Amino acid sequence: MPDRISDQDQDQEILITLGRIDGQGTIEAQERAMREAAWRLAEAHYRVEPGTHRIYRLKGGKEDDRTIRLLEVNSETVPSGIVPIGFGPHPASGLPFSSVIVEITPEEFADLQEGRLRLPDGWEVGEPFEKPGQQTPGREP
């Protein structure tokens, strides 16, 4: 006898088909919330790490993965290669998503750009986050 899909599973499939995930809202709304949370996290890191020259969003991973990944180029860090460090969500701080931070030196960033250093499979450097006070007028975080 074939497996029967429950009404609840059918409802979940409909929500996914309509662009909703886990009943938490539209995919677009979740991605907007992730961008905003990533901006807040990058802004906080710029403020507490004066040696941070640039922070980039790291793209990649599974399509349904809701983890914020940042690459931080910091002249005050110790060269150690690509070492992703994961953190759980912290809703009280306005960060309802898990995050992964990769901190590298400017020299390591040059190595990354020239292919001598590699990110984990499927990851790539995305758009930069401007330092607070250096944003282009009218640019959305």
N, C-alpha and C positions, 0 to 999 in steps of 0.2 A: 504494500500500500504506500503511495507516495506521501512524503511529508506535506502537511497542510500548513500554510502560512497563517499565523494568528492575525486577528483583527488589529492587534497592537502593532505587530510587525508591518502590516499593510499601511497603517497610519504613519508609522515612522518612515516607510519608503516613500509615501506621498509627500511628507514634509521635506525629505531630502530632494525629491524630484522638484518641488516648488522652490528650492534654494534655501532651505532651512536646515540647520544642523543641530541635533540634540535638543530641539525645542528652545534653543537659546537666542533665536533671532536669525535674520537673514545673514547669508555668508558675507554680503557687502558690509553690513553693520558690524559683524565681528572683525572683519579685516580693517575697517576704519578704527574700531576700538583698539586693535593691536597696533596700528600705526601711531595712534595717539599715546598709547602706553609706552611704545618703543621710544617715541620722542621724549616723553617725560623721563624715562630711564637714561637716555643719552644726555639730556640736559643736566640731570643730577650728577652723572659721572663727570661731565665737563667741569661742573662746579667744585667737586671734591678732589679731582685729580688734575692739578695745574699743568702737569707734563703731557696731558692728552692733547695731541695736535688735531686729530680727526677721528670721528666715529662713523662707521659704515654699517648699514644693515646687511646682514648675511642672508642671502636667499638660498632656498633649497630645502631638502627634507621632504617628507610626505606631504601631499596636498592638504590633508586634513589636520596636519600638525599645527597646533596653536602655540608654538614656542617662539619667543622673540630671541633672535640671534644678533649679537653686535660684535663687530671687529673694532677694537680700540687701538689706535696707534699712539703710543705713549713713550716719550723719550726717557722717562724716569723708571721704566720697568726693566727687568733683567731679561736678556735674550734667552728664550727657552723654547722657541719654535711655536708650533700651533698646538695649544693646549686648551681645548674647550672646557670651561668650568660652568656647571649647571646650578641653577637656583630655582627653588619652587616659587609658586605664586605668593604674592604678599598684598592681598586686597586692601589692607589698612593703609598701605603706602600708595594706593592707586595703581598697583600692578597685579591685575587679576590673572596674569599669564605666567607660565614658567619662562625662564630666560636662560640663555647661554651666552657667556662673554668669552671672547678670545682677545687677549691683550698681547700686542707685539710692539717691538721697537720700530722706529722709522727705517732702519736698515733691513729688518725682517720684512717690512712692508715692501721695500724695493725688491727683495728676494722673491716675495710672493708675486709681485707684478711681472717679474722676469721668469717665473716658472721654476725657480730653485727651491721654493717652499710651496707646499700644497695644502689646501683646505681639505677637510674630510670629503669623501666622494659625494658628489651631487650639490655641494655648497659652492656658492660664488659670491663675490663682493658685489653688493648692491649700491643703492644711492647713499651719499653721505648725509649726515646730520650736521647742520651748521652749528657753530658755537653760539650760545646765547649772546645776543647783541650783534651778531654778524649775519642775521638772516636777510635774505633778499626780500624787499617789501612785497607784500601780497602773496608770498610763498606759503603754502600750507605745510605744517609740520608733517 
